[in-house]
Amino acid sequence: MPTVSVFYGIIIRMFFDEHAPPHFHAQYDGFKATISIKELCFLSGSLPRRAQELVLEWAKLHQTELATDWDLCRRHRQPNPITQLK
């Protein structure tokens, strides 16, 4: 599972050839969640409140890049790294 970005201890990843809807995976301190790229909402799992806020803020800033990486992963190609949240 390729890592797309890492910030504040949060790891953002995508699987190759993943099922719809377009989404990414976030992991933080033993918590895991799946987040919709289009809707920017949690599809499954959970994160602590502050980590959840940071992930959604980052995703909103990089929604287009996430969609591009989703397409790359669906074609079994390495996704592009996405700038971390500063």
Secondary structure, DSSP 8 states (H G I E B T S, - for coil): --EEEEETTEEEE--TT--SS-EEEEEETTEEEEEETTT--EEEE---HHHHHHHHHHHHHTHHHHHHHHHHHHTT----------
